């Protein structure tokens, strides 16, 4: 898993517990073939295309129309993008806390994330070994000859401001 991976989530039978596992691109695509599932687009900070995550749908959001469940809430999309960018910038397999928040944001993508989730990722960003904000990490990555598109985290910053928290997204 050096440059591409899928993050799969599944629910244990008979429980409400979800688990997550990571899989390299080629193994994941073989897994999707075995499931007879369509290939899933991957997050790519270099392209201007929108993304969808490497997860299997849980069928959550009871009472919502299918089109509502498939649309991202703007803050959820920004948080999901921030998580993916953090993984790219750090070039590391995400830790348990990051994966748990990522999974919940993906499962409830049509809802505004809880402030605790936004603060949790903010705290993870604040622990960068070089003390950079996420935007500084992106700028550094872009400065290495990569053409990274512009990302904005205004919804996350607003939520953090309402919580009197310093943002490490910008």
C-alpha positions, 0 to 999 in steps of 0.5 A, a space after each residue: 500500500 504505497 500509493 493507493 488503497 481502499 478503506 472497507 468497512 463492514 458490520 459484524 452480523 448480529 451486532 451494531 459494531 462496525 470494523 474497518 480494514 485497508 486494502 491495496 488497490 489491486 487486492 481491493 479491486 480483486 475483492 470488489 470483483 469477487 463481490 461483483 461490485 463496481 469499482 469505486 473511484 478513489 480520492 485524488 488530490 491532483 484531479 478536479 473530479 469529485 471523489 467517493 470513498 472506498 467503502 461499502 454502503 451500509 444502507 443507513 439513513 432510514 427515512 431519507 430518500 436514496 438521493 438524500 443519503 447519497 449527497 454529501 453535507 458540505 461540512 462532512 465532505 470537507 472533513 472527509 477531504 481533510 482526512 484523505 489529504 492528511 493521509 496523503 500528506 503524511 504518506 502513512 497508513 491512518 491510525 485507529 482514531 482517524 479511521 473511526 472518524 472517517 468511517 462515521 463521516 462516510 456512513 452519515 455523509 448526508 449529515 453535519 459531522 459532530 463538533 467532536 469529530 471535527 475537533 478530533 481531526 483538528 487535534 490530529 492535524 495539530 500533532 504534525 511533527 513539523 507543526 504545520 496546518 493542513 493547508 501548509 502541508 498541502 502547499 508543501 506537497 504542491 511545491 514538490 512539483 505536484 499540481 494540487 487543487 485548491 481546498 477550502 475548509 470554511 465550514 469546519 473553521 466556522 464550527 471550530 470558531 463556534 467551539 472557541 477552538 483554534 483551527 489547524 485546517 487553514 
